[in-house]
Amino acid sequence: MHETSIALAVVDQIEQRARQDGRTSVRAVTLRVGELAGVVPDALEFCFAQACTGTVAHGARLSVEAVEARACCSACSGRWSVGMPPDLCCPVCGEAAAHLLSGRELEIAAVEWGEPAATAPSPEEPDPCAV
């Protein structure tokens, strides 16, 4: 099940960003997943919950946005929804698709952080902890 490795990679990227930005918790994560990416959303959600245990994303909610697979024909410039199983022949002229326009995505679309990033006091403001 490659959903486990995907979930671990997503959590790792979130943790790296959290360290860079001084974040300590995550409320929600949104992933964009193309219908041809070969990902089972339910399995990904289960694996994500397990991967988050003990991290800044512990307890975070996962939303998966499905991205429709679409193709473009180089012969007639027709565009169509590929569907599942994929139909890669142009419905207008019958030629094979030149390339996919969408449907292979697997990306972090959004992270909802649990608190504002830690910031240092600006030079104009006195540090309330300074003696």
MODELLER restraints for C-alpha pairs under 7 A, 6 or more apart:
rsr = mdl.restraints
at = mdl.atoms
rsr.add(forms.Gaussian(group=physical.xy_distance, feature=features.Distance(at['CA:3:A'], at['CA:39:A']), mean=6.64, stdev=0.5))
rsr.add(forms.Gaussian(group=physical.xy_distance, feature=features.Distance(at['CA:3:A'], at['CA:43:A']), mean=6.38, stdev=0.5))
rsr.add(forms.Gaussian(group=physical.xy_distance, feature=features.Distance(at['CA:3:A'], at['CA:44:A']), mean=5.03, stdev=0.5))
rsr.add(forms.Gaussian(group=physical.xy_distance, feature=features.Distance(at['CA:3:A'], at['CA:47:A']), mean=6.45, stdev=0.5))
rsr.add(forms.Gaussian(group=physical.xy_distance, feature=features.Distance(at['CA:4:A'], at['CA:47:A']), mean=5.23, stdev=0.5))
rsr.add(forms.Gaussian(group=physical.xy_distance, feature=features.Distance(at['CA:7:A'], at['CA:44:A']), mean=6.60, stdev=0.5))
rsr.add(forms.Gaussian(group=physical.xy_distance, feature=features.Distance(at['CA:7:A'], at['CA:47:A']), mean=5.95, stdev=0.5))
rsr.add(forms.Gaussian(group=physical.xy_distance, feature=features.Distance(at['CA:7:A'], at['CA:48:A']), mean=4.80, stdev=0.5))
rsr.add(forms.Gaussian(group=physical.xy_distance, feature=features.Distance(at['CA:7:A'], at['CA:51:A']), mean=6.18, stdev=0.5))
rsr.add(forms.Gaussian(group=physical.xy_distance, feature=features.Distance(at['CA:8:A'], at['CA:51:A']), mean=5.51, stdev=0.5))
rsr.add(forms.Gaussian(group=physical.xy_distance, feature=features.Distance(at['CA:11:A'], at['CA:51:A']), mean=6.73, stdev=0.5))
rsr.add(forms.Gaussian(group=physical.xy_distance, feature=features.Distance(at['CA:11:A'], at['CA:52:A']), mean=6.46, stdev=0.5))
rsr.add(forms.Gaussian(group=physical.xy_distance, feature=features.Distance(at['CA:15:A'], at['CA:56:A']), mean=6.47, stdev=0.5))
rsr.add(forms.Gaussian(group=physical.xy_distance, feature=features.Distance(at['CA:18:A'], at['CA:24:A']), mean=6.58, stdev=0.5))
rsr.add(forms.Gaussian(group=physical.xy_distance, feature=features.Distance(at['CA:21:A'], at['CA:117:A']), mean=5.94, stdev=0.5))
rsr.add(forms.Gaussian(group=physical.xy_distance, feature=features.Distance(at['CA:22:A'], at['CA:117:A']), mean=5.25, stdev=0.5))
rsr.add(forms.Gaussian(group=physical.xy_distance, feature=features.Distance(at['CA:22:A'], at['CA:118:A']), mean=5.24, stdev=0.5))
rsr.add(forms.Gaussian(group=physical.xy_distance, feature=features.Distance(at['CA:23:A'], at['CA:115:A']), mean=6.98, stdev=0.5))
rsr.add(forms.Gaussian(group=physical.xy_distance, feature=features.Distance(at['CA:23:A'], at['CA:117:A']), mean=5.19, stdev=0.5))
rsr.add(forms.Gaussian(group=physical.xy_distance, feature=features.Distance(at['CA:23:A'], at['CA:118:A']), mean=6.81, stdev=0.5))
rsr.add(forms.Gaussian(group=physical.xy_distance, feature=features.Distance(at['CA:24:A'], at['CA:56:A']), mean=5.59, stdev=0.5))
rsr.add(forms.Gaussian(group=physical.xy_distance, feature=features.Distance(at['CA:25:A'], at['CA:56:A']), mean=4.57, stdev=0.5))
rsr.add(forms.Gaussian(group=physical.xy_distance, feature=features.Distance(at['CA:25:A'], at['CA:57:A']), mean=5.87, stdev=0.5))
rsr.add(forms.Gaussian(group=physical.xy_distance, feature=features.Distance(at['CA:25:A'], at['CA:113:A']), mean=6.02, stdev=0.5))
rsr.add(forms.Gaussian(group=physical.xy_distance, feature=features.Distance(at['CA:25:A'], at['CA:114:A']), mean=4.82, stdev=0.5))
rsr.add(forms.Gaussian(group=physical.xy_distance, feature=features.Distance(at['CA:25:A'], at['CA:115:A']), mean=6.78, stdev=0.5))
rsr.add(forms.Gaussian(group=physical.xy_distance, feature=features.Distance(at['CA:26:A'], at['CA:56:A']), mean=6.03, stdev=0.5))
rsr.add(forms.Gaussian(group=physical.xy_distance, feature=features.Distance(at['CA:26:A'], at['CA:57:A']), mean=4.78, stdev=0.5))
rsr.add(forms.Gaussian(group=physical.xy_distance, feature=features.Distance(at['CA:26:A'], at['CA:60:A']), mean=5.80, stdev=0.5))
rsr.add(forms.Gaussian(group=physical.xy_distance, feature=features.Distance(at['CA:26:A'], at['CA:112:A']), mean=5.96, stdev=0.5))
rsr.add(forms.Gaussian(group=physical.xy_distance, feature=features.Distance(at['CA:26:A'], at['CA:113:A']), mean=4.34, stdev=0.5))
rsr.add(forms.Gaussian(group=physical.xy_distance, feature=features.Distance(at['CA:26:A'], at['CA:114:A']), mean=4.76, stdev=0.5))
rsr.add(forms.Gaussian(group=physical.xy_distance, feature=features.Distance(at['CA:27:A'], at['CA:60:A']), mean=4.67, stdev=0.5))
rsr.add(forms.Gaussian(group=physical.xy_distance, feature=features.Distance(at['CA:27:A'], at['CA:61:A']), mean=6.27, stdev=0.5))
rsr.add(forms.Gaussian(group=physical.xy_distance, feature=features.Distance(at['CA:27:A'], at['CA:112:A']), mean=5.41, stdev=0.5))
rsr.add(forms.Gaussian(group=physical.xy_distance, feature=features.Distance(at['CA:27:A'], at['CA:113:A']), mean=5.59, stdev=0.5))
rsr.add(forms.Gaussian(group=physical.xy_distance, feature=features.Distance(at['CA:27:A'], at['CA:114:A']), mean=5.19, stdev=0.5))
rsr.add(forms.Gaussian(group=physical.xy_distance, feature=features.Distance(at['CA:28:A'], at['CA:60:A']), mean=4.82, stdev=0.5))
rsr.add(forms.Gaussian(group=physical.xy_distance, feature=features.Distance(at['CA:28:A'], at['CA:61:A']), mean=4.44, stdev=0.5))
rsr.add(forms.Gaussian(group=physical.xy_distance, feature=features.Distance(at['CA:28:A'], at['CA:62:A']), mean=5.79, stdev=0.5))
rsr.add(forms.Gaussian(group=physical.xy_distance, feature=features.Distance(at['CA:28:A'], at['CA:111:A']), mean=5.86, stdev=0.5))
rsr.add(forms.Gaussian(group=physical.xy_distance, feature=features.Distance(at['CA:28:A'], at['CA:112:A']), mean=4.96, stdev=0.5))
rsr.add(forms.Gaussian(group=physical.xy_distance, feature=features.Distance(at['CA:29:A'], at['CA:60:A']), mean=6.92, stdev=0.5))
rsr.add(forms.Gaussian(group=physical.xy_distance, feature=features.Distance(at['CA:29:A'], at['CA:61:A']), mean=6.22, stdev=0.5))
rsr.add(forms.Gaussian(group=physical.xy_distance, feature=features.Distance(at['CA:29:A'], at['CA:62:A']), mean=4.98, stdev=0.5))
rsr.add(forms.Gaussian(group=physical.xy_distance, feature=features.Distance(at['CA:29:A'], at['CA:63:A']), mean=6.23, stdev=0.5))
rsr.add(forms.Gaussian(group=physical.xy_distance, feature=features.Distance(at['CA:29:A'], at['CA:110:A']), mean=5.78, stdev=0.5))
rsr.add(forms.Gaussian(group=physical.xy_distance, feature=features.Distance(at['CA:29:A'], at['CA:111:A']), mean=4.58, stdev=0.5))
rsr.add(forms.Gaussian(group=physical.xy_distance, feature=features.Distance(at['CA:29:A'], at['CA:112:A']), mean=6.27, stdev=0.5))
rsr.add(forms.Gaussian(group=physical.xy_distance, feature=features.Distance(at['CA:30:A'], at['CA:62:A']), mean=5.89, stdev=0.5))
rsr.add(forms.Gaussian(group=physical.xy_distance, feature=features.Distance(at['CA:30:A'], at['CA:63:A']), mean=4.65, stdev=0.5))
rsr.add(forms.Gaussian(group=physical.xy_distance, feature=features.Distance(at['CA:30:A'], at['CA:64:A']), mean=5.78, stdev=0.5))
rsr.add(forms.Gaussian(group=physical.xy_distance, feature=features.Distance(at['CA:30:A'], at['CA:108:A']), mean=6.13, stdev=0.5))
rsr.add(forms.Gaussian(group=physical.xy_distance, feature=features.Distance(at['CA:30:A'], at['CA:109:A']), mean=5.39, stdev=0.5))
rsr.add(forms.Gaussian(group=physical.xy_distance, feature=features.Distance(at['CA:30:A'], at['CA:110:A']), mean=5.01, stdev=0.5))
rsr.add(forms.Gaussian(group=physical.xy_distance, feature=features.Distance(at['CA:30:A'], at['CA:111:A']), mean=6.41, stdev=0.5))
rsr.add(forms.Gaussian(group=physical.xy_distance, feature=features.Distance(at['CA:31:A'], at['CA:63:A']), mean=6.29, stdev=0.5))
rsr.add(forms.Gaussian(group=physical.xy_distance, feature=features.Distance(at['CA:31:A'], at['CA:64:A']), mean=4.95, stdev=0.5))
rsr.add(forms.Gaussian(group=physical.xy_distance, feature=features.Distance(at['CA:31:A'], at['CA:65:A']), mean=6.05, stdev=0.5))
rsr.add(forms.Gaussian(group=physical.xy_distance, feature=features.Distance(at['CA:31:A'], at['CA:106:A']), mean=6.99, stdev=0.5))
rsr.add(forms.Gaussian(group=physical.xy_distance, feature=features.Distance(at['CA:31:A'], at['CA:107:A']), mean=5.61, stdev=0.5))
rsr.add(forms.Gaussian(group=physical.xy_distance, feature=features.Distance(at['CA:31:A'], at['CA:108:A']), mean=4.58, stdev=0.5))
rsr.add(forms.Gaussian(group=physical.xy_distance, feature=features.Distance(at['CA:31:A'], at['CA:109:A']), mean=5.21, stdev=0.5))
rsr.add(forms.Gaussian(group=physical.xy_distance, feature=features.Distance(at['CA:32:A'], at['CA:64:A']), mean=5.96, stdev=0.5))
rsr.add(forms.Gaussian(group=physical.xy_distance, feature=features.Distance(at['CA:32:A'], at['CA:65:A']), mean=4.73, stdev=0.5))
rsr.add(forms.Gaussian(group=physical.xy_distance, feature=features.Distance(at['CA:32:A'], at['CA:66:A']), mean=6.04, stdev=0.5))
rsr.add(forms.Gaussian(group=physical.xy_distance, feature=features.Distance(at['CA:32:A'], at['CA:67:A']), mean=6.57, stdev=0.5))
rsr.add(forms.Gaussian(group=physical.xy_distance, feature=features.Distance(at['CA:32:A'], at['CA:105:A']), mean=6.42, stdev=0.5))
rsr.add(forms.Gaussian(group=physical.xy_distance, feature=features.Distance(at['CA:32:A'], at['CA:106:A']), mean=5.65, stdev=0.5))
rsr.add(forms.Gaussian(group=physical.xy_distance, feature=features.Distance(at['CA:32:A'], at['CA:107:A']), mean=5.33, stdev=0.5))
rsr.add(forms.Gaussian(group=physical.xy_distance, feature=features.Distance(at['CA:32:A'], at['CA:108:A']), mean=6.38, stdev=0.5))
rsr.add(forms.Gaussian(group=physical.xy_distance, feature=features.Distance(at['CA:32:A'], at['CA:109:A']), mean=5.95, stdev=0.5))
rsr.add(forms.Gaussian(group=physical.xy_distance, feature=features.Distance(at['CA:33:A'], at['CA:64:A']), mean=6.69, stdev=0.5))
rsr.add(forms.Gaussian(group=physical.xy_distance, feature=features.Distance(at['CA:33:A'], at['CA:65:A']), mean=6.08, stdev=0.5))
rsr.add(forms.Gaussian(group=physical.xy_distance, feature=features.Distance(at['CA:33:A'], at['CA:66:A']), mean=5.14, stdev=0.5))
rsr.add(forms.Gaussian(group=physical.xy_distance, feature=features.Distance(at['CA:33:A'], at['CA:67:A']), mean=5.75, stdev=0.5))
rsr.add(forms.Gaussian(group=physical.xy_distance, feature=features.Distance(at['CA:33:A'], at['CA:105:A']), mean=5.20, stdev=0.5))
rsr.add(forms.Gaussian(group=physical.xy_distance, feature=features.Distance(at['CA:33:A'], at['CA:106:A']), mean=4.64, stdev=0.5))
rsr.add(forms.Gaussian(group=physical.xy_distance, feature=features.Distance(at['CA:33:A'], at['CA:107:A']), mean=6.79, stdev=0.5))
rsr.add(forms.Gaussian(group=physical.xy_distance, feature=features.Distance(at['CA:34:A'], at['CA:66:A']), mean=5.76, stdev=0.5))
rsr.add(forms.Gaussian(group=physical.xy_distance, feature=features.Distance(at['CA:34:A'], at['CA:67:A']), mean=4.35, stdev=0.5))
rsr.add(forms.Gaussian(group=physical.xy_distance, feature=features.Distance(at['CA:34:A'], at['CA:68:A']), mean=6.17, stdev=0.5))
rsr.add(forms.Gaussian(group=physical.xy_distance, feature=features.Distance(at['CA:34:A'], at['CA:69:A']), mean=6.55, stdev=0.5))
rsr.add(forms.Gaussian(group=physical.xy_distance, feature=features.Distance(at['CA:34:A'], at['CA:103:A']), mean=3.89, stdev=0.5))
rsr.add(forms.Gaussian(group=physical.xy_distance, feature=features.Distance(at['CA:34:A'], at['CA:104:A']), mean=4.62, stdev=0.5))
rsr.add(forms.Gaussian(group=physical.xy_distance, feature=features.Distance(at['CA:34:A'], at['CA:105:A']), mean=4.59, stdev=0.5))
rsr.add(forms.Gaussian(group=physical.xy_distance, feature=features.Distance(at['CA:34:A'], at['CA:106:A']), mean=6.41, stdev=0.5))
rsr.add(forms.Gaussian(group=physical.xy_distance, feature=features.Distance(at['CA:35:A'], at['CA:66:A']), mean=6.48, stdev=0.5))
rsr.add(forms.Gaussian(group=physical.xy_distance, feature=features.Distance(at['CA:35:A'], at['CA:67:A']), mean=5.97, stdev=0.5))
rsr.add(forms.Gaussian(group=physical.xy_distance, feature=features.Distance(at['CA:35:A'], at['CA:68:A']), mean=5.85, stdev=0.5))
rsr.add(forms.Gaussian(group=physical.xy_distance, feature=features.Distance(at['CA:35:A'], at['CA:69:A']), mean=5.94, stdev=0.5))
rsr.add(forms.Gaussian(group=physical.xy_distance, feature=features.Distance(at['CA:35:A'], at['CA:103:A']), mean=5.21, stdev=0.5))
rsr.add(forms.Gaussian(group=physical.xy_distance, feature=features.Distance(at['CA:35:A'], at['CA:104:A']), mean=6.77, stdev=0.5))
rsr.add(forms.Gaussian(group=physical.xy_distance, feature=features.Distance(at['CA:36:A'], at['CA:69:A']), mean=6.60, stdev=0.5))
rsr.add(forms.Gaussian(group=physical.xy_distance, feature=features.Distance(at['CA:36:A'], at['CA:103:A']), mean=5.22, stdev=0.5))
rsr.add(forms.Gaussian(group=physical.xy_distance, feature=features.Distance(at['CA:36:A'], at['CA:104:A']), mean=5.21, stdev=0.5))
rsr.add(forms.Gaussian(group=physical.xy_distance, feature=features.Distance(at['CA:37:A'], at['CA:103:A']), mean=6.77, stdev=0.5))
rsr.add(forms.Gaussian(group=physical.xy_distance, feature=features.Distance(at['CA:37:A'], at['CA:104:A']), mean=4.72, stdev=0.5))
rsr.add(forms.Gaussian(group=physical.xy_distance, feature=features.Distance(at['CA:37:A'], at['CA:105:A']), mean=6.47, stdev=0.5))
rsr.add(forms.Gaussian(group=physical.xy_distance, feature=features.Distance(at['CA:37:A'], at['CA:106:A']), mean=6.84, stdev=0.5))
rsr.add(forms.Gaussian(group=physical.xy_distance, feature=features.Distance(at['CA:45:A'], at['CA:62:A']), mean=6.54, stdev=0.5))
rsr.add(forms.Gaussian(group=physical.xy_distance, feature=features.Distance(at['CA:52:A'], at['CA:58:A']), mean=4.62, stdev=0.5))
rsr.add(forms.Gaussian(group=physical.xy_distance, feature=features.Distance(at['CA:52:A'], at['CA:59:A']), mean=6.96, stdev=0.5))
rsr.add(forms.Gaussian(group=physical.xy_distance, feature=features.Distance(at['CA:67:A'], at['CA:103:A']), mean=5.62, stdev=0.5))
rsr.add(forms.Gaussian(group=physical.xy_distance, feature=features.Distance(at['CA:68:A'], at['CA:102:A']), mean=6.66, stdev=0.5))
rsr.add(forms.Gaussian(group=physical.xy_distance, feature=features.Distance(at['CA:68:A'], at['CA:103:A']), mean=5.39, stdev=0.5))
rsr.add(forms.Gaussian(group=physical.xy_distance, feature=features.Distance(at['CA:69:A'], at['CA:81:A']), mean=5.89, stdev=0.5))
rsr.add(forms.Gaussian(group=physical.xy_distance, feature=features.Distance(at['CA:69:A'], at['CA:82:A']), mean=5.41, stdev=0.5))
rsr.add(forms.Gaussian(group=physical.xy_distance, feature=features.Distance(at['CA:69:A'], at['CA:83:A']), mean=6.48, stdev=0.5))
rsr.add(forms.Gaussian(group=physical.xy_distance, feature=features.Distance(at['CA:69:A'], at['CA:102:A']), mean=4.97, stdev=0.5))
rsr.add(forms.Gaussian(group=physical.xy_distance, feature=features.Distance(at['CA:69:A'], at['CA:103:A']), mean=3.70, stdev=0.5))
rsr.add(forms.Gaussian(group=physical.xy_distance, feature=features.Distance(at['CA:70:A'], at['CA:79:A']), mean=6.92, stdev=0.5))
rsr.add(forms.Gaussian(group=physical.xy_distance, feature=features.Distance(at['CA:70:A'], at['CA:80:A']), mean=5.51, stdev=0.5))
rsr.add(forms.Gaussian(group=physical.xy_distance, feature=features.Distance(at['CA:70:A'], at['CA:81:A']), mean=4.46, stdev=0.5))
rsr.add(forms.Gaussian(group=physical.xy_distance, feature=features.Distance(at['CA:70:A'], at['CA:82:A']), mean=5.24, stdev=0.5))
rsr.add(forms.Gaussian(group=physical.xy_distance, feature=features.Distance(at['CA:70:A'], at['CA:100:A']), mean=5.93, stdev=0.5))
rsr.add(forms.Gaussian(group=physical.xy_distance, feature=features.Distance(at['CA:70:A'], at['CA:101:A']), mean=5.33, stdev=0.5))
rsr.add(forms.Gaussian(group=physical.xy_distance, feature=features.Distance(at['CA:70:A'], at['CA:102:A']), mean=5.23, stdev=0.5))
rsr.add(forms.Gaussian(group=physical.xy_distance, feature=features.Distance(at['CA:70:A'], at['CA:103:A']), mean=6.47, stdev=0.5))
rsr.add(forms.Gaussian(group=physical.xy_distance, feature=features.Distance(at['CA:71:A'], at['CA:79:A']), mean=5.60, stdev=0.5))
rsr.add(forms.Gaussian(group=physical.xy_distance, feature=features.Distance(at['CA:71:A'], at['CA:80:A']), mean=5.63, stdev=0.5))
rsr.add(forms.Gaussian(group=physical.xy_distance, feature=features.Distance(at['CA:71:A'], at['CA:81:A']), mean=6.58, stdev=0.5))
rsr.add(forms.Gaussian(group=physical.xy_distance, feature=features.Distance(at['CA:71:A'], at['CA:82:A']), mean=6.32, stdev=0.5))
rsr.add(forms.Gaussian(group=physical.xy_distance, feature=features.Distance(at['CA:71:A'], at['CA:97:A']), mean=6.21, stdev=0.5))
rsr.add(forms.Gaussian(group=physical.xy_distance, feature=features.Distance(at['CA:71:A'], at['CA:99:A']), mean=5.91, stdev=0.5))
rsr.add(forms.Gaussian(group=physical.xy_distance, feature=features.Distance(at['CA:71:A'], at['CA:100:A']), mean=4.25, stdev=0.5))
rsr.add(forms.Gaussian(group=physical.xy_distance, feature=features.Distance(at['CA:71:A'], at['CA:101:A']), mean=5.12, stdev=0.5))
rsr.add(forms.Gaussian(group=physical.xy_distance, feature=features.Distance(at['CA:72:A'], at['CA:78:A']), mean=5.66, stdev=0.5))
rsr.add(forms.Gaussian(group=physical.xy_distance, feature=features.Distance(at['CA:72:A'], at['CA:79:A']), mean=4.51, stdev=0.5))
rsr.add(forms.Gaussian(group=physical.xy_distance, feature=features.Distance(at['CA:72:A'], at['CA:80:A']), mean=6.81, stdev=0.5))
rsr.add(forms.Gaussian(group=physical.xy_distance, feature=features.Distance(at['CA:72:A'], at['CA:97:A']), mean=5.78, stdev=0.5))
rsr.add(forms.Gaussian(group=physical.xy_distance, feature=features.Distance(at['CA:72:A'], at['CA:98:A']), mean=6.12, stdev=0.5))
rsr.add(forms.Gaussian(group=physical.xy_distance, feature=features.Distance(at['CA:72:A'], at['CA:99:A']), mean=5.87, stdev=0.5))
rsr.add(forms.Gaussian(group=physical.xy_distance, feature=features.Distance(at['CA:72:A'], at['CA:100:A']), mean=6.34, stdev=0.5))
rsr.add(forms.Gaussian(group=physical.xy_distance, feature=features.Distance(at['CA:72:A'], at['CA:101:A']), mean=6.60, stdev=0.5))
rsr.add(forms.Gaussian(group=physical.xy_distance, feature=features.Distance(at['CA:73:A'], at['CA:79:A']), mean=6.45, stdev=0.5))
rsr.add(forms.Gaussian(group=physical.xy_distance, feature=features.Distance(at['CA:73:A'], at['CA:90:A']), mean=6.07, stdev=0.5))
rsr.add(forms.Gaussian(group=physical.xy_distance, feature=features.Distance(at['CA:73:A'], at['CA:95:A']), mean=6.94, stdev=0.5))
rsr.add(forms.Gaussian(group=physical.xy_distance, feature=features.Distance(at['CA:73:A'], at['CA:96:A']), mean=6.91, stdev=0.5))
rsr.add(forms.Gaussian(group=physical.xy_distance, feature=features.Distance(at['CA:73:A'], at['CA:97:A']), mean=4.76, stdev=0.5))
rsr.add(forms.Gaussian(group=physical.xy_distance, feature=features.Distance(at['CA:73:A'], at['CA:98:A']), mean=5.25, stdev=0.5))
rsr.add(forms.Gaussian(group=physical.xy_distance, feature=features.Distance(at['CA:74:A'], at['CA:97:A']), mean=6.87, stdev=0.5))
rsr.add(forms.Gaussian(group=physical.xy_distance, feature=features.Distance(at['CA:74:A'], at['CA:98:A']), mean=5.18, stdev=0.5))
rsr.add(forms.Gaussian(group=physical.xy_distance, feature=features.Distance(at['CA:75:A'], at['CA:95:A']), mean=6.95, stdev=0.5))
rsr.add(forms.Gaussian(group=physical.xy_distance, feature=features.Distance(at['CA:76:A'], at['CA:93:A']), mean=6.95, stdev=0.5))
rsr.add(forms.Gaussian(group=physical.xy_distance, feature=features.Distance(at['CA:78:A'], at['CA:90:A']), mean=6.77, stdev=0.5))
rsr.add(forms.Gaussian(group=physical.xy_distance, feature=features.Distance(at['CA:78:A'], at['CA:92:A']), mean=6.63, stdev=0.5))
rsr.add(forms.Gaussian(group=physical.xy_distance, feature=features.Distance(at['CA:82:A'], at['CA:88:A']), mean=6.25, stdev=0.5))
rsr.add(forms.Gaussian(group=physical.xy_distance, feature=features.Distance(at['CA:88:A'], at['CA:96:A']), mean=5.80, stdev=0.5))
rsr.add(forms.Gaussian(group=physical.xy_distance, feature=features.Distance(at['CA:88:A'], at['CA:97:A']), mean=5.31, stdev=0.5))
rsr.add(forms.Gaussian(group=physical.xy_distance, feature=features.Distance(at['CA:89:A'], at['CA:95:A']), mean=5.44, stdev=0.5))
rsr.add(forms.Gaussian(group=physical.xy_distance, feature=features.Distance(at['CA:89:A'], at['CA:96:A']), mean=4.33, stdev=0.5))
rsr.add(forms.Gaussian(group=physical.xy_distance, feature=features.Distance(at['CA:89:A'], at['CA:97:A']), mean=5.63, stdev=0.5))
rsr.add(forms.Gaussian(group=physical.xy_distance, feature=features.Distance(at['CA:90:A'], at['CA:96:A']), mean=6.08, stdev=0.5))
rsr.add(forms.Gaussian(group=physical.xy_distance, feature=features.Distance(at['CA:90:A'], at['CA:97:A']), mean=6.23, stdev=0.5))
rsr.add(forms.Gaussian(group=physical.xy_distance, feature=features.Distance(at['CA:121:A'], at['CA:127:A']), mean=6.37, stdev=0.5))
